[in-house]
Amino acid sequence: MRDEDRLPDRQRWDQRYTSLEPERRTTPTPFVSACLPRLPSCGYALDVAAGAGRNSVALAKHGLQVDAIDVSWHGLHRAAALAARQHTTINPIVLDLARGWLPSRRYDVIVNSLFLMRELIPAIKAALSEGGWLVFETFTITQMEITPHRFNSHDRLLRPGELRQLFPDLSIIDYWEGVEDDRATARLLARFFV
Ligand SMILES: C[S@@+](CC[C@H](N)C(=O)[O-])C[C@H]1O[C@@H](n2cnc3c(N)ncnc32)[C@H](O)[C@@H]1O
């Protein structure tokens, strides 16, 4: 186990964001980018574990009012700075999602990128407005074979086929699972209809 893996989430990610070069992580992930044209261009969006804000800022530039939640103050500080550089704004919220709490608002779009906290899934589902869109992508356990040093347990990695089953009440628009550019991920675009 690396020394940094022994730290609580907040300290570990604060350290990473402090040393992240300014030009890194400034554009949305390819999946979020591909989903954007299908997403509404007004209303409220939530970026779960937003980090340095690459997806939050893309959502804000698309026209949405974005709550960007992360445990790392340093990450969100960078996110707010990135938004300002791109002439938009986001609403950064420093919060440990392990508390299982999300803002009480309903969201038209929720993005969860490269983060998995299974305990939070019911809260994410409950926070979607009727007709709301969920964009969810994260690593699968196959990633442990590709970069074994990067993850020290299976806890935060999806099992094969798991993401397809995590949101049984949503209508699946797109689903993909596989390896691309040495990244093993599953990706879901889905909507909530009552
Ligand atoms: C791999 S990064 C992904 C960041 C962003 N979603 C993206 O795609 O660029 C994982 C993020 O999860 C955040 N995180 C980890 N544990 C957390 C927790 N308990 N509560 C809130 N955020 C957490 C980290 O601070 C980090 O920003």
The ligand as an SDF file (V2000), in Angstrom:
LIG
                    3D

 27 29  0  0  0  0  0  0  0  0999 V2000
  -10.9560   10.1820   -9.6570 C   0  0  0  0  0  0  0  0  0  0  0  0
  -11.5010   11.6950   -8.9550 S   0  0  0  0  0  0  0  0  0  0  0  0
  -12.8020   12.1150  -10.0870 C   0  0  0  0  0  0  0  0  0  0  0  0
  -13.0610   13.5840  -10.1110 C   0  0  0  0  0  0  0  0  0  0  0  0
  -14.0680   14.0390  -11.1830 C   0  0  0  0  0  0  0  0  0  0  0  0
  -15.3400   13.3730  -11.0580 N   0  0  0  0  0  0  0  0  0  0  0  0
  -13.5020   13.8460  -12.5630 C   0  0  0  0  0  0  0  0  0  0  0  0
  -13.9770   12.9510  -13.2960 O   0  0  0  0  0  0  0  0  0  0  0  0
  -12.5630   14.5730  -12.8960 O   0  0  0  0  0  0  0  0  0  0  0  0
  -12.4140   11.1610   -7.5110 C   0  0  0  0  0  0  0  0  0  0  0  0
  -12.9350   12.3100   -6.6780 C   0  0  0  0  0  0  0  0  0  0  0  0
  -13.6970   11.7850   -5.5810 O   0  0  0  0  0  0  0  0  0  0  0  0
  -13.5320   12.6620   -4.4840 C   0  0  0  0  0  0  0  0  0  0  0  0
  -13.8840   11.9490   -3.2520 N   0  0  0  0  0  0  0  0  0  0  0  0
  -13.2590   10.8700   -2.7440 C   0  0  0  0  0  0  0  0  0  0  0  0
  -13.8630   10.4950   -1.5890 N   0  0  0  0  0  0  0  0  0  0  0  0
  -14.8790   11.3710   -1.3830 C   0  0  0  0  0  0  0  0  0  0  0  0
  -15.8550   11.5220   -0.3800 C   0  0  0  0  0  0  0  0  0  0  0  0
  -15.8830   10.6940    0.6720 N   0  0  0  0  0  0  0  0  0  0  0  0
  -16.7560   12.5370   -0.4710 N   0  0  0  0  0  0  0  0  0  0  0  0
  -16.7080   13.4010   -1.5290 C   0  0  0  0  0  0  0  0  0  0  0  0
  -15.7960   13.3050   -2.5180 N   0  0  0  0  0  0  0  0  0  0  0  0
  -14.8930   12.3020   -2.4550 C   0  0  0  0  0  0  0  0  0  0  0  0
  -12.0650   13.0460   -4.5420 C   0  0  0  0  0  0  0  0  0  0  0  0
  -11.7700   14.2140   -3.8260 O   0  0  0  0  0  0  0  0  0  0  0  0
  -11.8770   13.1940   -6.0550 C   0  0  0  0  0  0  0  0  0  0  0  0
  -12.0550   14.5280   -6.4470 O   0  0  0  0  0  0  0  0  0  0  0  0
  1  2  1  0
  2  3  1  0
  2 10  1  0
  3  4  1  0
  4  5  1  0
  5  6  1  0
  5  7  1  0
  7  8  2  0
  7  9  1  0
 10 11  1  0
 11 12  1  0
 11 26  1  0
 12 13  1  0
 13 14  1  0
 13 24  1  0
 14 15  1  0
 14 23  1  0
 15 16  2  0
 16 17  1  0
 17 18  1  0
 17 23  2  0
 18 19  1  0
 18 20  2  0
 20 21  1  0
 21 22  2  0
 22 23  1  0
 24 25  1  0
 24 26  1  0
 26 27  1  0
M  CHG  2   2   1   9  -1
M  END
$$$$
